[in-house]
Amino acid sequence: MGLDNLNMSVALCHETGALIQAYTFDVPVTATVCLCRDRERNRLLVLPPCGICQERLALWGPRVEAAVPDATAPGGWRAATLAELNPLYWGTSFTEDGDWPTQAAHSA
């Protein structure tokens, strides 16, 4: 988490700033990586995006790739698309064809 606050409901994930900048400059987001240092065990963790960040990333579509932990992969991680992370995405309920909503639909 970033932007620590006594009221945790207003805390923001670190990647939020980068996503806002991409949106502001109309730059497509194609991939995301969230790293966390586990100081107690002296290791670096690859974390999949939380549900809120998945919602933020959904603006750029189902093919956005996210790093996810995978103990069988070299380096202990692999890429997965948002569609793989969230195969039952709720936003498809609001499209005529059941496809992932467009960026325009997300912004409406």
C-alpha positions as CSV (number, residue, x, y, z in Angstrom):
1,M,0.0,0.0,0.0
2,G,1.0,3.6,-0.5
3,L,-0.3,6.9,0.9
4,D,-0.6,5.5,4.4
5,N,-3.3,7.0,6.5
6,L,-4.9,6.4,9.9
7,N,-8.2,5.8,8.0
8,M,-7.2,2.8,5.8
9,S,-10.2,3.3,3.6
10,V,-8.4,6.3,2.0
11,A,-5.1,4.5,1.5
12,L,-4.1,3.9,-2.2
13,C,-2.0,1.2,-3.8
14,H,1.4,2.4,-5.2
15,E,0.4,1.8,-8.8
16,T,-2.5,4.2,-8.7
17,G,-0.3,7.2,-9.5
18,A,1.1,5.5,-12.6
19,L,-2.4,4.5,-13.8
20,I,-3.7,8.1,-13.3
21,Q,-0.7,9.5,-15.3
22,A,-1.3,7.0,-18.1
23,Y,-4.9,8.0,-18.2
24,T,-4.1,11.7,-18.1
25,F,-1.6,11.5,-21.0
26,D,-3.9,9.0,-22.9
27,V,-1.2,6.4,-22.9
28,P,-2.4,2.8,-22.9
29,V,-1.5,0.5,-20.0
30,T,-0.4,-2.9,-21.3
31,A,1.1,-4.5,-18.2
32,T,1.5,-4.1,-14.5
33,V,3.8,-5.4,-11.8
34,C,3.4,-5.1,-8.1
35,L,6.4,-5.9,-5.9
36,C,6.4,-6.1,-2.1
37,R,9.4,-6.5,0.1
38,D,8.8,-9.0,2.9
39,R,11.5,-7.8,5.4
40,E,10.7,-10.5,7.9
41,R,11.6,-13.3,5.5
42,N,14.1,-11.2,3.5
43,R,12.4,-11.8,0.1
44,L,10.7,-9.9,-2.7
45,L,7.1,-10.9,-3.5
46,V,5.3,-10.5,-6.8
47,L,1.7,-9.7,-6.0
48,P,-1.2,-9.9,-8.4
49,P,-3.3,-6.7,-8.6
50,C,-5.9,-6.4,-5.9
51,G,-9.5,-6.2,-6.8
52,I,-9.6,-2.4,-6.8
53,C,-6.5,-2.2,-9.1
54,Q,-8.1,-4.8,-11.4
55,E,-11.1,-2.5,-11.7
56,R,-8.7,0.4,-12.5
57,L,-6.8,-1.6,-15.1
58,A,-10.1,-2.8,-16.7
59,L,-10.3,0.5,-18.4
60,W,-7.6,-0.7,-20.8
61,G,-9.2,-4.0,-21.5
62,P,-8.9,-7.7,-20.9
63,R,-5.5,-8.2,-22.5
64,V,-3.6,-6.0,-19.9
65,E,-1.0,-8.3,-18.5
66,A,-0.2,-8.5,-14.8
67,A,2.6,-10.3,-13.0
68,V,1.4,-13.1,-10.8
69,P,3.3,-15.5,-8.5
70,D,4.0,-18.9,-10.0
71,A,6.4,-21.1,-8.1
72,T,6.9,-23.3,-11.2
73,A,8.0,-20.5,-13.5
74,P,11.6,-19.2,-13.8
75,G,11.9,-16.3,-11.3
76,G,8.8,-17.4,-9.5
77,W,6.3,-15.4,-11.5
78,R,4.5,-15.2,-14.9
79,A,2.2,-12.9,-16.8
80,A,-1.6,-13.4,-16.7
81,T,-4.2,-11.2,-18.5
82,L,-7.0,-9.5,-16.7
83,A,-9.4,-11.9,-18.5
84,E,-7.5,-14.8,-16.9
85,L,-7.5,-13.1,-13.5
86,N,-11.1,-12.2,-13.7
87,P,-12.9,-14.6,-16.1
88,L,-16.4,-13.6,-14.8
89,Y,-15.8,-9.8,-15.0
90,W,-19.0,-8.1,-13.9
91,G,-18.7,-5.4,-16.6
92,T,-19.6,-7.8,-19.4
93,S,-23.1,-7.9,-18.0
94,F,-23.6,-4.3,-19.3
95,T,-22.6,-4.8,-22.9
96,E,-24.8,-5.9,-25.8
97,D,-22.6,-8.8,-26.8
98,G,-21.2,-9.9,-23.4
99,D,-17.7,-8.7,-24.4
100,W,-15.4,-6.7,-22.1
101,P,-16.7,-3.0,-22.0
102,T,-14.7,-0.5,-24.2
103,Q,-12.8,2.3,-22.6
104,A,-15.6,4.6,-23.6
105,A,-18.2,2.4,-21.9
106,H,-16.0,2.4,-18.7
107,S,-15.8,6.2,-18.8
108,A,-19.5,6.7,-19.4
